[in-house]
Amino acid sequence: MDRSGMEKPQRVELPRGVKRGDEIEVEITGVTDRGLGRGTVEAVVGPQREEKNYEFFVRKALPGDRVRVHVEKTRRKRCTGRWVEMIQESPLRRPARCPHFGRREVSGRGCGGCTFQSVSYRHQLAIKERMVKDHFKDHGLDTGYVLPVLGMEEPWYYRNKMEFSFGDDGDREFALGMHPTGYRHEVLNLEQCFLMSEFVGEFLPRIRQWCRDQGLKHYRAGSKTREESGFLRTLTIREGKRTGERLVNLMTTGEDRGDVVRGFSEAARGIAEDLGEPLTSVYWTQMTARKGSPTTWTDHLIFGEEVLNEELRLPGGRSLRFEIHPRAFFQPNTLGAELLYGQVLEKAGLGVGSDARILDLYCGTGTIGLCLAPFSRHVVGVELQKDAVLNARKNAAFNGIDNVEFFAGDVGALLKSGELGAIVDEIDLIVVDPPRSGLFDEAIEEILSLGAERLVYVSCNPKTLAKNLVDLKAGGYEVEVVQPVDLFPHTFHVEHVALLGRPQRA
């Protein structure tokens, strides 16, 4: 018996250690931050009867499933694989809405877009909350900091951008769609998609058929036995969820085939008109990649407006407008971004007329800083990518915001060098939104040295967030609250807004 009085599961007897190709029965008890079902098998191994615990990570498995797992990879008692038999279904399971959802081993299924469509949205939020708390527990943090996940009112048709690949399907036929999870050289033909819009589900099969009818070929990379061939690479669709605008971007090789692209533009526009959803822009991007030379991208506007316009609506009736170029970054979920940035404003404790001086680190194209600007005296943004900084400055000018400054450079190095000068001497609030890898030690040291009373940490990775919070606590900050936000329903992704403060000294 364990401490709870429950009978402990008996250890499985194995003639040897678990190897690739073995099939083992596993009970799934949790989910990783990559959406894999996780379970532990306690075993007695070999004639020496050595006790070992194996941790299993299983695609498309849910907490409560009992499955027979085919082991594909093992490393230090950590085993990754696929389930080949469902012994007992989780009570969380329900039929998925999309016909393409499921295991990649099943023909026509395994689209890499969704992870949790087989779970009700309410239970998806609960799974993500537990996932975040598990990472906090692993790092010795109080799970009481973590609030229930804030979900979307409408968890379908929320994405404003998706990229689709041209390639071969499992039968080596021309395809346009998504890569099944882990299959780089195969494309699943999408007939429906519930992540972006109904338009996409109807537009994609028709434009794919047009490409087939024209005899167009997808790009194939060269190899020792084959020269590179083909023309079509990807098709990206962007939609303004607040403005109703729609941009299509065809990416091809560097081959000069303007006649084909103009025909594609006319076909795409015609299909969109038939569907009652006209296109506002059609772009062609030539991607030239040669060994020994840098890859280049050349954009051509074939039809319509140079940019797609989108709007973010903020608390208090304020809004920001953004001009989005075909390959520029913008949050893929407009309404979700409004939810996230609303939480940033709330946790920052800013109101209209606030006198706060804010440092926005890893600012990207300046979206968070621009959202904070109306509620502060001054905002300073720092970002490594120069193109993003130029875009941020343009966004500020476009919205008539003049109390922001943006600087290009490595966050840790720029703070340490003193190049920002007096700008950072009296910062009231620091906002950080780092990549999935989180804050590096140098950046943490410099953030701690600034001594700001409040810190808002926006994170897309619960694992690195928990690790960084431990270091920030050791440096004098106290975690006040962590609000997970579900920007990407039906996937394993979860965003977080953490508020930290320095205790007031007596």
C-alpha positions in Angstrom: 0.0 0.0 0.0 1.1 3.6 -0.6 0.4 6.5 1.7 -3.1 7.1 0.3 -4.1 3.5 1.1 -4.3 2.5 -2.6 -2.7 -0.7 -3.7 0.5 0.0 -5.6 0.7 -1.5 -9.2 2.7 -4.6 -9.5 6.0 -4.3 -11.4 6.1 -5.8 -14.9 8.6 -8.6 -15.4 10.8 -8.1 -18.4 13.5 -10.6 -19.6 15.8 -7.6 -20.5 15.8 -3.8 -20.7 13.3 -2.1 -23.1 14.6 -1.8 -26.7 13.4 -0.4 -29.9 10.7 -2.6 -31.5 9.3 -3.8 -28.2 5.6 -3.5 -27.3 4.7 -2.6 -23.8 1.4 -1.9 -22.0 1.4 1.6 -20.6 -1.1 3.6 -18.5 -1.0 7.3 -19.5 -1.1 9.6 -16.5 -0.1 13.0 -17.9 0.9 15.1 -20.9 4.3 16.7 -21.8 4.8 20.3 -23.0 5.0 18.9 -26.5 1.6 17.2 -26.3 2.8 13.6 -25.9 1.0 11.3 -23.5 3.3 10.4 -20.6 3.3 7.3 -18.4 5.7 5.3 -16.2 6.2 1.5 -16.3 7.7 0.0 -13.2 9.6 -3.1 -14.1 11.7 -6.0 -12.8 14.4 -6.7 -15.4 16.5 -9.8 -16.2 17.6 -12.7 -14.1 19.1 -10.3 -11.6 15.6 -8.9 -11.1 16.8 -5.3 -11.2 14.1 -2.8 -10.5 13.8 0.0 -13.1 11.3 2.7 -13.9 10.8 3.5 -17.6 9.2 6.7 -18.7 7.1 6.5 -21.9 6.1 9.3 -24.3 3.3 8.4 -26.7 1.8 10.3 -29.6 -1.9 11.0 -29.5 -2.3 9.3 -26.1 -4.4 11.0 -23.4 -4.4 10.8 -19.6 -6.5 7.8 -18.6 -5.7 5.8 -21.7 -4.2 2.3 -21.3 -2.4 1.4 -24.5 0.0 -1.0 -26.0 3.0 1.0 -27.2 5.4 0.1 -30.0 8.8 1.5 -28.9 10.5 3.6 -31.6 13.3 5.1 -29.6 14.9 4.6 -26.2 17.4 6.7 -24.3 18.3 6.3 -20.6 15.0 4.7 -19.6 13.1 7.2 -21.6 11.0 5.6 -24.4 9.2 7.3 -27.3 6.7 5.5 -29.4 3.2 5.1 -30.9 0.2 3.2 -29.6 -0.8 0.2 -31.6 -3.7 -1.1 -29.4 -6.1 0.8 -27.3 -6.7 -1.4 -24.3 -8.9 1.0 -22.4 -10.0 4.5 -23.6 -9.7 7.5 -21.4 -13.0 8.9 -20.2 -11.8 12.2 -21.7 -12.0 10.9 -25.2 -14.6 12.1 -27.7 -14.9 12.0 -31.5 -12.8 14.6 -33.2 -14.5 17.2 -35.4 -11.9 17.1 -38.2 -11.7 14.0 -40.5 -7.9 14.4 -40.7 -7.3 14.2 -36.9 -5.7 11.1 -35.6 -2.7 8.9 -35.7 -0.3 9.4 -38.7 -0.2 5.7 -39.2 -3.8 5.8 -40.5 -4.2 6.9 -44.1 -5.7 10.4 -44.5 -5.1 11.2 -40.9 -2.3 12.5 -38.7 -2.3 16.2 -39.8 0.3 17.9 -37.7 -2.0 20.9 -36.9 -3.9 19.6 -33.9 -3.1 17.6 -30.8 -6.2 17.5 -28.6 -9.2 17.5 -30.9 -10.2 14.2 -29.3 -10.9 16.1 -26.0 -13.6 18.6 -25.1 -12.4 22.1 -24.9 -13.1 22.3 -21.2 -10.9 19.3 -20.6 -8.2 20.7 -22.9 -7.9 23.7 -20.6 -7.7 21.4 -17.6 -4.9 19.3 -19.2 -2.9 22.4 -20.0 -3.3 23.7 -16.4 -2.0 20.4 -15.0 0.9 20.5 -17.5 1.9 24.0 -16.3 1.6 22.9 -12.6 3.6 19.8 -13.2 6.5 21.9 -14.5 6.2 24.2 -11.5 6.3 21.2 -9.2 9.3 19.8 -10.9 11.2 23.0 -10.2 10.1 23.3 -6.6 7.7 26.2 -7.2 4.3 26.6 -5.5 1.6 25.5 -7.9 -0.8 27.9 -6.1 0.7 30.7 -8.2 -1.0 29.1 -11.3 -4.5 30.2 -12.1 -7.0 28.2 -14.3 -6.2 28.5 -18.0 -8.0 31.4 -19.6 -9.7 30.0 -22.7 -11.2 31.5 -25.9 -14.9 32.1 -26.3 -14.8 30.4 -29.7 -12.0 27.7 -30.0 -12.6 27.1 -33.7 -11.5 29.1 -36.8 -9.2 31.3 -34.8 -5.9 31.4 -36.8 -5.2 34.3 -39.1 -2.3 32.6 -40.9 -1.4 29.1 -42.1 1.3 27.8 -44.4 0.5 24.8 -46.5 3.1 22.6 -48.4 3.1 21.2 -51.9 4.4 17.7 -52.1 3.6 14.0 -52.5 1.0 12.2 -50.4 1.4 8.6 -49.2 0.6 7.3 -52.6 3.2 9.6 -54.3 0.4 11.7 -55.8 0.4 15.5 -56.0 -0.7 17.0 -52.7 -1.3 20.4 -51.0 -1.8 20.4 -47.2 0.1 19.7 -44.0 2.9 17.3 -43.1 1.8 14.5 -40.9 3.6 14.7 -37.5 7.2 13.7 -38.0 6.9 13.1 -41.8 9.0 15.7 -43.5 8.7 14.2 -47.0 5.0 13.5 -47.1 2.1 15.9 -47.4 -1.5 15.1 -46.3 -4.1 16.5 -48.7 -6.4 18.7 -46.6 -10.1 18.6 -47.5 -11.1 20.4 -44.3 -9.5 22.5 -41.6 -11.2 23.9 -38.5 -8.3 26.1 -37.3 -8.3 29.0 -39.7 -11.6 29.6 -41.5 -14.3 27.8 -43.5 -12.9 29.6 -46.6 -9.6 27.7 -46.3 -11.4 24.4 -46.2 -13.2 25.1 -49.5 -10.4 27.1 -51.2 -7.6 24.6 -50.7 -9.0 21.6 -52.6 -10.0 23.8 -55.5 -6.7 25.5 -55.9 -4.9 22.1 -55.6 -7.0 20.8 -58.4 -6.2 23.8 -60.6 -2.4 23.1 -60.0 -2.9 19.5 -61.0 -4.8 20.4 -64.1 -2.0 22.7 -65.2 0.5 19.9 -64.7 2.5 21.8 -62.1 5.1 20.0 -60.0 6.1 20.5 -56.4 9.7 21.2 -55.7 12.0 18.2 -55.0 15.5 18.8 -53.5 18.4 17.3 -55.3 20.4 14.4 -54.1 23.3 12.2 -55.2 21.0 10.2 -57.5 18.6 13.0 -58.6 18.7 16.6 -59.7 16.4 19.1 -58.1 13.1 19.6 -59.9 9.7 21.1 -59.7 8.4 24.7 -59.0 5.9 24.9 -56.2 7.0 25.1 -52.5 4.3 26.5 -50.2 1.0 28.4 -50.2 0.4 30.8 -47.3 -3.0 32.3 -46.5 -3.4 35.3 -44.2 -6.7 36.7 -43.0 -7.6 39.9 -41.1 -10.0 38.6 -38.5 -11.0 42.1 -37.6 -10.8 43.7 -41.0 -12.0 40.9 -43.3 -9.0 41.3 -45.7 -7.3 38.2 -47.2 -3.8 37.7 -48.7 -2.5 34.7 -50.6 1.2 34.2 -51.0 2.6 31.5 -53.4 6.2 30.5 -52.7 8.2 28.8 -55.5 11.7 28.2 -56.6 13.7 31.0 -58.1 12.7 29.9 -61.6 11.2 32.8 -63.7 7.7 31.6 -64.5 5.7 34.7 -64.3 3.1 33.4 -66.8 2.3 30.5 -64.5 2.0 32.7 -61.5 -0.3 35.2 -63.2 -2.5 32.2 -64.2 -2.4 31.1 -60.5 -3.4 34.6 -59.4 -6.4 34.7 -61.7 -7.5 31.2 -60.7 -7.1 32.0 -56.9 -9.1 35.2 -57.3 -11.8 33.4 -59.3 -12.2 30.7 -56.7 -12.3 33.2 -53.9 -15.0 35.2 -55.7 -17.1 32.1 -56.2 -16.8 31.4 -52.5 -18.0 35.0 -51.7 -14.7 35.8 -50.0 -12.6 38.0 -52.5 -8.8 38.3 -52.1 -7.3 41.6 -51.3 -3.7 40.6 -52.3 -1.9 37.9 -54.2 1.9 37.7 -53.8 4.6 35.6 -55.4 7.8 34.8 -53.4 10.8 33.3 -55.3 13.0 31.4 -52.9 16.5 30.7 -54.2 18.6 28.2 -52.3 21.9 27.0 -53.6 24.7 25.3 -51.8 27.5 27.7 -50.9 25.3 30.7 -51.3 22.9 32.5 -48.9 19.2 31.7 -49.4 17.3 34.7 -50.9 13.6 35.6 -51.0 12.2 37.9 -53.6 8.6 39.1 -53.2 6.4 40.2 -56.1 3.0 41.8 -55.7 0.8 40.2 -58.4 -2.5 41.7 -57.4 -4.1 44.1 -55.0 -2.9 45.8 -51.9 0.8 45.8 -50.8 -0.1 44.9 -47.2 -2.8 43.1 -45.2 -4.4 45.4 -42.5 -5.3 44.0 -39.1 -6.6 45.5 -35.9 -6.1 44.7 -32.2 -8.8 45.8 -29.9 -7.6 46.7 -26.3 -9.4 47.2 -23.0 -11.1 50.6 -22.6 -12.2 50.8 -26.3 -8.7 51.5 -27.7 -7.4 49.8 -30.8 -4.2 49.4 -32.8 -3.9 48.8 -36.6 -1.1 46.9 -38.2 0.2 46.7 -41.8 1.3 43.1 -42.3 3.6 42.2 -45.2 3.4 38.7 -46.7 6.4 37.3 -44.7 6.2 39.5 -41.6 5.5 38.1 -38.1 2.2 38.8 -36.5 0.5 36.9 -33.7 -1.3 34.0 -35.5 -4.4 34.4 -33.3 -5.8 38.0 -33.4 -8.6 37.5 -30.8 -6.3 35.4 -28.6 -3.6 38.1 -28.8 -6.2 40.6 -27.6 -6.9 38.3 -24.6 -3.1 37.9 -23.9 -2.2 41.5 -24.1 -5.3 42.4 -22.0 -3.7 40.2 -19.3 -0.4 41.9 -19.7 -2.1 45.3 -19.1 -4.0 43.9 -16.2 -1.0 42.3 -14.5 1.1 45.5 -15.1 -1.5 47.4 -13.2 -1.5 50.3 -15.6 -4.4 52.7 -16.2 -5.0 55.7 -18.5 -2.6 58.5 -17.6 -0.1 56.2 -15.9 3.4 57.7 -15.4 5.2 54.3 -15.7 8.5 53.9 -17.5 8.6 50.5 -19.2 11.4 48.4 -20.7 10.0 45.9 -23.2 12.6 43.1 -23.8 12.4 40.7 -26.8 9.9 43.1 -28.2 9.6 41.6 -31.7 7.6 43.9 -33.9 6.7 46.0 -30.9 3.1 44.8 -30.4 3.2 44.5 -26.6 5.1 47.8 -26.2 2.6 49.6 -28.5 -0.3 48.1 -26.4 1.3 49.5 -23.2 2.3 52.9 -24.6 -1.2 54.6 -24.1 -0.9 53.6 -20.4 2.6 54.8 -19.7 5.0 57.8 -19.9 7.6 56.0 -22.0 8.3 52.6 -23.5 11.7 51.3 -24.6 11.8 48.1 -26.7 14.8 45.9 -27.4 14.9 43.2 -30.0 17.7 41.2 -31.7 16.2 41.1 -35.2 16.8 44.4 -37.1 13.9 43.9 -39.5 11.5 43.4 -36.6 12.8 46.7 -35.0 12.2 48.6 -38.3 8.7 47.1 -38.4 8.1 48.1 -34.8 9.1 51.7 -35.5 6.8 51.7 -38.6 3.9 50.3 -36.5 4.4 53.1 -34.0 4.3 55.8 -36.6 1.3 54.2 -38.3 -0.6 54.4 -35.0 0.6 57.9 -34.1 2.4 56.7 -31.0 5.4 58.8 -30.1 6.3 57.7 -26.6 8.1 54.6 -27.7 11.7 53.8 -28.8 13.0 50.6 -30.3 16.6 49.4 -30.3 18.2 46.5 -32.2 20.6 44.2 -30.3 21.0 41.2 -28.0 19.1 41.9 -24.8 21.8 40.7 -22.4 24.7 42.3 -24.2 22.8 45.6 -24.9 21.9 46.0 -21.2 25.4 45.1 -20.1 27.1 47.5 -22.5 25.3 50.5 -21.2 24.3 51.6 -24.7 20.8 52.4 -23.6 22.3 54.9 -21.2 19.9 56.9 -18.9 16.8 55.4 -20.5 17.0 52.3 -18.2 18.1 54.1 -15.0 14.6 54.6 -13.6 12.5 51.8 -15.0 9.3 51.0 -13.1 8.2 47.9 -15.1 10.1 45.4 -17.2 8.1 43.2 -19.7 9.9 40.2 -21.2 8.6 37.9 -24.0 11.5 35.7 -24.8 11.6 32.8 -27.3 10.8 29.2 -26.2 14.4 28.8 -24.9 13.6 31.4 -22.2 16.0 34.0 -20.6 19.7 33.2 -20.6 21.8 33.8 -17.5 23.3 37.0 -18.8 19.9 38.5 -19.5 18.6 37.5 -16.0 21.7 39.1 -14.3 21.1 42.4 -16.1 17.4 42.4 -15.5 18.0 41.8 -11.8 20.6 44.7 -11.7 18.0 47.1 -13.0 16.0 46.8 -9.8 12.5 47.4 -11.4 9.7 47.0 -8.8 7.6 44.9 -11.2 8.3 42.3 -13.9 5.8 40.9 -16.3 7.0 37.7 -18.0 5.2 36.5 -21.1 6.1 32.9 -22.0 5.1 30.3 -24.5 7.0 27.5 -22.7 6.0 26.4 -19.1 9.3 24.5 -18.7 11.6 27.4 -19.3 9.2 29.8 -17.5 9.5 27.7 -14.3 13.3 27.5 -14.6 13.6 31.2 -15.0 11.2 32.0 -12.2 13.4 30.0 -9.8 16.4 32.2 -10.8 14.4 35.4 -10.6 13.2 34.5 -7.1 16.8 33.8 -6.1 17.6 37.3 -7.3 15.0 39.0 -5.1 11.7 38.8 -7.0 8.6 37.2 -5.6 6.1 35.5 -7.9 2.6 36.9 -7.4 0.5 35.1 -10.0 0.8 33.2 -13.2 -2.1 33.3 -15.7 -2.0 30.7 -18.5 -3.8 31.8 -21.7 -4.9 29.4 -24.4 -4.0 31.1 -27.7 -4.0 27.9 -29.7 -6.9 25.6 -28.9 -6.6 21.9 -29.9 -2.8 22.1 -29.8 -0.3 21.5 -26.9 0.8 25.2 -26.9 -0.1 27.5 -23.9 1.0 31.1 -23.2 1.5 32.5 -19.8 1.6 36.0 -18.2 3.5 35.9 -14.9 3.6 38.9 -12.5 6.6 39.3 -10.2 7.3 42.0 -7.7 10.0 43.0 -5.3 9.0 42.9 -1.6 8.7 46.4 -0.1 11.5 47.1 2.3 10.5 48.4 5.8 
